[in-house]
């Protein structure tokens, strides 16, 4: 029973850790609880305003960028412990990201993007070194006559995180994952400022801990509509259906028979960006996503989730100030909440998360920036084993070339 409890806890907490835990690349993940990246999030990280504007402005065939960051800070409850034995301490962090972009003939575009970030808490043995890494490559071709774009994207994501484990406080409960994905796509103009698109994907996610419970194959179909206005306004809408087939996880029917566990998620999302003020020194980003997941057994993994985010950014001379809030909520249809004696309480499992963040960047020159960041997150649930509150402050220096 203890193994099942730990498995259930980390299945539920893992998306929240991705949603709130690390920094830059996870800002791309916050809109989807399962950790998939959207095109708009990746383009914002790579190019600021999107791939198409870079294609139009880059005068040469090759473009290369390298960014480094190093810093430190203090974290309270980085293991997301729901209990009274909360650990805290100072940490060191470093990150690197780089991309290579090539503009080919006849509307061809190829890029490779690499990102890595690590954390080390010397006073917390379980967090000796954790981090995330991403590698992505994409090739696309635009028709000069129709404007249609066809392409294919490859992505590999690795993350190494540790949760609180009361039975093993020195090691915690490690979660290490490698996810590989291939995603063909097509986009096409459908009106003034409007672009439509379709994507299909196949992915494989493998875990170092309890692979028989976590490992799965995934398929997805996604439709997208994008609108871009004349005055730095854009809106993106998507609908998707996602299927997961687990290697060894078993689901149980109402008559007690077991089946290989499968889930399907149907979801929709909308995001928008608006710039305003003199010189577009203000920017507002809004997003909201709704997902409904069902399993092929007795409904233990059936749930609905809603997430949203708001980020406001202001540029004042050499300063860039930002504030953001992210929230999510999940409600399960039939998963019971158990008391300390493993007896049902009569309630079904619910979980709500909230994260707030403030960041200040100070530009020194064309290559160097200073930064400071404060972040607070919490998870509320009707099961006390999932409740936690954590705070983090960090500061450091960035270099770009």
ABEGO torsion letter per residue (X at the ends): XAAAAAAAAAAAAAAAAAAAABBAAAAAAAABAAGBBBAAAAAAAAAGAEAAAAAAABABABBBBBBBBBBBEBBBGAAGBABABBBBEBBBBBBBBBBBBBBBBGGBBBBBBBBBBBBBBAABAAAABBEBBBBBBBBBBBBAAAGBBBBBBBBBBBBBBBBBBAABAAAEBBBBBBBBBBBBBBBBBAEBGBBBBBBBBBBBBBBABGAAAABBBBBBBBBBBBBBBABGBBBBBBBBBBBBBBAABBBBBAAGBBBBBBBBBBBBBBBBBBBBEBGGABBBBBBBBBBBBBBABAGAABBBBBBBBBBBBBBBEABBBBBBBBBBBBBBAABBBBBAAGBBAGBBBBBBBBBBBBBBBBBABAABBBBBBBBBBBBBBABAAABBBBBBBBBEBBBBX
